[in-house]
Amino acid sequence: MKTLSIIIPCYNEEEVIKESYNRTKQTIIRLPNTTEIIYVNDGSCDNTRLLLNEIADADPRVKVIHFSRNFGHQPAVTAGINRCKSDLAIVMDADLQDPPELIPQILALQEKEQANVVYCVRKSREGDHFFKRLTAKMFYRVMNSMSEVKFPLDTGDFRLIDRKIMDEFCRLKERGKYIRGLISWIGFRQVPFYYKHEARAAGRTKYPLNKMLRFASNALIYFSNKPLKLSISLGFAAVILGLILAAWFTLGKIYGFSNAESGWTSTVSLIIFFGGVQLLTVGVLGQYIGVLFNEIKARPEYIVEEERNF
């Protein structure tokens, strides 16, 4: 049988980590696969570290990676994949919105389809408010329209990947990873698994609005250069509009159908419009330059302070 690793990133999950472990353990003991659980503690500042160490000391199947500080969800998932030596890996969150009881069904689908990736599609999103559901739907559709790579709609990082995908993923050197996008970019055979996204078992979401916006902007910039093309188009449209308005005001003064010279509204409107276009274009360029700056520095994605049971 193929070996299996379950990769679980954690950040301040003291309220749910024991229940998450117990439910995952009850699932894997029924599997014929040799299975391990890799927890990645993303610099938690509550008792998550202590609880994970207690679990690892009691269960040798549990391996723990502690970051030196909070580096983010995507670096935590990356660390789990980098340290995984199994034939298969399943990435899931610790908050139990991705039910571990689905693991046998995901494995069965992978075996049946001989798939390299089984990505989990949310049929519903229990516990998420209307604004989050709406923005999530909009995000995936905007990404598909802007990117050359087509991404599955309504998915997260909850998925199964095989050794071939993991090996190719570990070759990717960019630091601002959008993992679900990169796995789609890698290709090979990928099939969907539909499930009900549960409400959090306890605690609060670790993705507030500001983190969601940062995550979305990174995904868009790393997978599309269309914002640059859009800013060029917007600048070109502003120039055309400026020429039309200049011709209109000139002809109006000659033929007397415009009295623009008597007011300042049109002047102020034009200044605001063209100033806004310039600021927007510079802002888009700045985002791409910032990404280049971070990549050129070549700092590591994360720093590991301690490992258990590796």
CORNOR-V957344 format. One record per residue. RES is the residue in one letter. OMEGA is omega in degrees with one decimal (none if undefined). NEAR is the number of other ideal C-beta (glycine too) atoms within 8 Angstrom. D_FIRST is the distance of its C-alpha to the first C-alpha in Angstrom with 1 decimal. Layout:
# CORNOR-V957344
RES,OMEGA,NEAR,D_FIRST
RES,OMEGA,NEAR,D_FIRST
This chain:
# CORNOR-V957344
M,178.0,5,0.0
K,175.4,7,3.8
T,-173.4,12,6.5
L,171.4,16,9.3
S,174.3,15,13.0
I,-175.0,15,15.8
I,-174.9,14,19.0
I,173.3,14,22.2
P,-176.8,13,25.6
C,171.5,15,28.4
Y,179.7,13,32.2
N,-177.5,10,34.5
E,-177.0,13,32.2
E,-176.7,10,33.5
E,-172.4,6,34.3
V,-168.8,14,30.8
I,-179.4,14,28.4
K,177.2,8,28.1
E,177.7,10,27.6
S,179.2,15,25.0
Y,-177.5,11,23.1
N,180.0,8,23.5
R,178.2,12,22.3
T,179.5,12,19.3
K,179.1,10,18.5
Q,178.0,8,19.1
T,-172.4,12,16.6
I,179.3,14,13.6
I,178.0,6,14.3
R,-178.3,6,13.5
L,174.5,11,10.0
P,-178.8,3,7.0
N,168.1,11,5.6
T,-167.6,6,7.6
T,172.6,11,10.5
E,176.3,12,13.9
I,178.2,14,17.0
I,174.7,14,19.4
Y,175.9,15,22.9
V,-179.8,15,25.5
N,-173.4,14,29.0
D,175.7,14,31.3
G,-179.3,10,34.4
S,179.6,13,34.9
C,173.8,5,38.5
D,-177.7,6,37.9
N,-179.3,6,36.0
T,-178.9,14,32.5
R,-179.2,9,32.2
L,-178.9,7,33.2
L,178.9,11,31.0
L,177.7,16,27.9
N,177.5,10,28.9
E,179.2,8,29.3
I,-178.7,14,25.8
A,178.9,13,24.3
D,-178.0,6,26.5
A,-174.7,5,25.3
D,-178.3,7,21.5
P,176.7,4,19.9
R,-177.9,8,16.9
V,175.8,14,19.6
K,-174.6,14,20.8
V,172.5,16,24.1
I,176.8,14,26.1
H,174.3,12,29.8
F,178.5,17,31.9
S,176.4,7,35.5
R,178.6,6,36.8
N,178.7,9,35.9
F,178.4,11,34.7
G,-175.7,7,33.3
H,-176.1,11,30.3
Q,172.5,9,29.2
P,178.4,13,29.4
A,176.9,16,27.4
V,178.6,14,24.5
T,179.6,12,25.0
A,178.2,14,24.8
G,179.1,17,21.5
I,-179.4,14,20.0
N,-177.1,7,21.8
R,-177.9,10,20.4
C,178.5,11,16.7
K,-174.1,5,14.5
S,176.9,11,11.1
D,-179.0,7,9.4
L,174.9,15,10.6
A,173.5,14,13.7
I,178.4,13,15.8
V,179.4,12,19.5
M,179.8,11,21.7
D,-177.3,11,25.0
A,-172.0,12,25.9
D,176.9,11,28.7
L,169.3,14,26.5
Q,170.8,11,27.9
D,-171.8,13,24.3
P,178.6,9,23.0
P,178.8,12,19.7
E,179.5,7,19.5
L,-175.0,11,18.7
I,178.7,12,15.3
P,178.7,10,13.5
Q,178.5,8,15.8
I,177.7,13,15.2
L,179.5,13,11.4
A,178.4,8,12.4
L,178.6,12,15.1
Q,179.7,14,13.1
E,-179.0,7,10.9
K,-175.9,6,14.2
E,-173.8,9,16.2
Q,-174.5,6,13.9
A,172.7,12,15.8
N,179.6,9,16.0
V,167.4,14,17.7
V,-179.6,14,18.0
Y,-172.4,14,21.4
C,-175.9,15,22.7
V,-177.1,12,26.3
R,174.0,11,28.7
K,177.5,7,30.6
S,-177.1,6,32.8
R,-179.7,9,33.4
E,176.4,9,34.5
G,178.1,7,36.6
D,179.9,8,37.5
H,-173.6,5,41.2
F,-176.9,5,42.7
F,-179.5,6,43.4
K,178.0,10,39.8
R,-178.8,10,38.5
L,-178.3,8,41.3
T,177.5,9,40.8
A,178.0,11,37.0
K,-180.0,10,37.6
M,-176.8,8,40.4
F,-176.9,9,38.4
Y,-180.0,12,35.6
R,175.1,9,38.2
V,178.6,9,40.4
M,179.4,14,37.5
N,179.4,10,36.7
S,-175.7,6,40.4
M,-172.1,10,40.9
S,174.8,13,37.8
E,177.6,4,36.9
V,179.0,8,33.3
K,-178.2,5,32.6
F,173.2,12,30.6
P,-179.0,9,29.0
L,171.3,9,31.5
D,177.6,8,31.2
T,172.6,13,27.9
G,178.0,9,27.2
D,178.3,10,24.6
F,-177.4,11,22.2
R,173.3,13,19.4
L,175.0,12,15.9
I,-178.8,13,15.8
D,-174.5,12,13.3
R,-179.8,8,13.8
K,178.6,8,16.6
I,-179.6,13,18.5
M,179.6,12,18.3
D,179.0,8,19.6
E,179.2,9,22.4
F,-178.2,13,23.2
C,176.1,8,23.7
R,-176.9,6,26.3
L,-170.1,8,28.4
K,179.9,4,31.3
E,-173.2,7,33.3
R,178.8,8,33.8
G,-170.2,10,34.7
K,166.1,12,31.3
Y,-161.8,12,30.9
I,-179.2,12,27.1
R,175.5,12,26.6
G,179.8,14,29.1
L,179.6,11,27.6
I,174.2,14,24.2
S,-179.6,12,26.2
W,-178.9,8,28.2
I,176.2,9,25.2
G,-171.5,5,24.5
F,-174.0,8,21.7
R,-177.9,8,20.4
Q,-176.4,12,20.9
V,-178.6,11,21.1
P,171.1,8,22.7
F,-174.1,12,21.6
Y,-177.2,6,24.8
Y,177.6,11,25.3
K,179.9,7,28.2
H,-173.5,12,28.9
E,171.8,11,30.0
A,177.7,6,32.9
R,179.0,12,32.5
A,179.0,10,32.0
A,176.7,7,34.7
G,-177.8,9,36.5
R,179.1,4,37.7
T,176.8,5,36.1
K,177.6,8,35.7
Y,173.4,7,36.7
P,-172.6,7,40.4
L,-177.1,5,42.4
N,177.4,6,43.2
K,177.8,9,39.6
M,180.0,11,38.7
L,178.7,8,41.5
R,178.5,8,40.5
F,-179.2,10,36.9
A,-179.1,9,38.2
S,176.8,9,40.7
N,179.3,11,38.2
A,-177.7,11,35.9
L,-176.8,13,38.9
I,-178.1,12,40.3
Y,-174.7,11,37.2
F,-178.3,13,36.3
S,170.6,10,39.8
N,179.8,5,43.2
K,174.1,8,44.9
P,176.0,12,46.5
L,179.0,10,48.5
K,179.0,8,49.5
L,178.7,9,50.5
S,176.3,12,52.7
I,179.2,9,54.4
S,179.5,8,55.0
L,176.4,11,56.3
G,178.2,11,58.6
F,178.5,8,59.9
A,178.4,8,60.6
A,177.5,11,62.5
V,179.2,8,64.6
I,178.9,8,65.4
L,178.1,9,66.3
G,178.0,10,68.5
L,179.4,8,70.4
I,179.8,8,70.9
L,178.3,10,72.3
A,178.3,8,74.5
A,180.0,8,75.9
W,-178.9,9,76.5
F,179.2,12,78.3
T,179.3,8,80.4
L,178.2,10,81.4
G,178.7,12,82.0
K,-179.3,10,84.5
I,-173.0,6,86.3
Y,171.7,6,86.6
G,178.9,6,86.7
F,177.6,5,83.8
S,176.8,9,81.9
N,-175.4,6,83.1
A,-176.7,9,80.1
E,-177.4,6,82.4
S,-177.7,4,83.8
G,179.8,7,80.6
W,-177.0,5,77.8
T,-178.4,6,75.0
S,-179.9,10,73.9
T,179.7,7,73.9
V,180.0,8,71.9
S,179.3,8,69.4
L,179.1,10,69.0
I,179.5,8,68.5
I,-177.4,8,65.8
F,-177.2,10,64.0
F,175.4,10,64.0
G,177.6,8,63.2
G,178.6,8,60.2
V,-179.3,11,59.0
Q,179.2,9,59.4
L,178.1,8,57.6
L,-179.4,10,54.7
T,179.0,12,54.3
V,178.8,8,54.6
G,177.6,8,52.1
V,177.4,12,49.5
L,179.7,10,50.2
G,178.1,8,49.9
Q,179.4,11,46.4
Y,177.6,10,45.2
I,177.2,8,47.2
G,177.1,8,45.6
V,177.9,12,42.2
L,179.9,8,43.3
F,179.5,8,44.9
N,180.0,10,41.7
E,-178.2,10,39.7
I,178.3,6,42.4
K,174.7,6,42.5
A,173.4,4,38.8
R,177.0,6,38.2
P,179.3,4,34.7
E,-176.5,9,33.0
Y,175.7,10,32.5
I,-178.4,8,33.3
V,177.7,10,31.1
E,-174.9,6,33.2
E,174.3,7,30.6
E,177.0,9,27.0
R,171.5,12,25.4
N,173.1,8,22.4
F,none,5,21.5
